[in-house]
Amino acid sequence: MEYRHWIGEGTIREAIRRQLSQRQAAWLLLAPFLATYALFLVYPFFRGVWISLHDWNLLAVAFNPDAKEFVGLRNYERVMWGRNITWGLLSAPFWQILGLIGLALSVLLRRADRLGRFNAIALGVASLLLVIIPGFHPGEEGRWYDRRFWPTVGNTLVFVGLAVPGVTASALVLAAAMNRETRAMGILRTLFFLSQVLSVTVVTLIWQIMFSPRQGLIANITETLGGTPINWLTDQQFAMAAIVIATIWWSLGIAMILFLAGLQDISKDIYEAAALDNARGVRAFWYVTLPNLKRTITLVVVLQIILHFQVFGQAHLMTQGGPNDSTQVLVRYIYQTGFRDSDLGRASAMAVFLFVIMGTFSVIQFIVGREKS
């Protein structure tokens, strides 16, 4: 008995020793990635948060590292707040009514069991924020400390609100049309994906020529049809639309590939069973394809939201934020504040705000990803 007991203890010790060695090997293999991740992502993030708590003039600190001054949350106040700020339910009717509709939908769809608990909570929270945040406005004799910040956030939201559905819908339709294993479809997939590999400089140059009121393709087609060409990039009503169109054309590739992967993962047996119930064509797409693409659609939408909140090159190169700041977006404003105005503290505060927005959508994607089918 003692011998067997000794053998058992020896086996346990050996198993523990082997497990420890596996853990050490795992940490050894992970160490280069973790070190790189911490050096180039984690440290810069916390450094940016620290800078946002200081009055940090870029040029002054470059010559004298002690020129910075700790100011706490004053940069956030200067950026996001003002004097005599009040709140009203219909002070921003479009966004607040949209938020109220979202709240009602989250409750109704949850009660009808058409929306999962986590999804309903995510939709409800996003809608509530849409009701609350736009409701703040300067009261009598009040003003924002930074009059350009919230209009710039609004421009960014408009851009995201137009570009994300445009990319998602266009990519889904293209993927459904090209979900066939033929040589022609393979060539078309490659052609539609080619725009994705172009740099933002090339994309904006192409679309500046396309939107040119004198020699652009759109202007030539308009004149052929008897119309008057539009100054897309200098007209306040059309400048944002021009940037959105160029972005949709540029961003189709990855979304289309993700949808193709999702479509090819749907079993053909489901379509054959649906055909027996006379569900073909559009009916099959609505009742079979879309329900099976829920997770893919969610992934594409969240990725596109996070990507397009960081829009910079299109607005910077096509319209320079104009006309009259109508296409000024948040990342471009951060860039101007930090490097043109040398106010790195205030720019860092805006960057932290942008990080919170993108982090919120990442959390929503995580919550939706956990939702059961």
Secondary structure by P-SEA (a helix, b strand, c coil): caaaaaaaaaaaaaaaaaaaaaaaaaaaaaaaaaaaaaaccaaaaaaaaaaaaccccaaaaaacccccccccaaaaaacccccbbbbbcccaaaaaaaaaaaaaaaaaaaaaccccaaaaaaaaaaaaaaaccccccccccbbbcccaaaaaaaaaaaaaacaaaaaaaaaaaaaaaaccccaaaaaaaaaaaccccccaaaaaaaaaaaacccccaaaaaaaaabbbbbccccccccaaaaaaaaaaaacaaaaaaaaaaaaaaccaaaaaaaaaacccaaaaaaccccccaaaaaaaaaaaaaaaaaacccccccccccccccccccaaaaaaaacccccaaaaaaaaaaaaaaaaaaaaaaaaaaaaccc
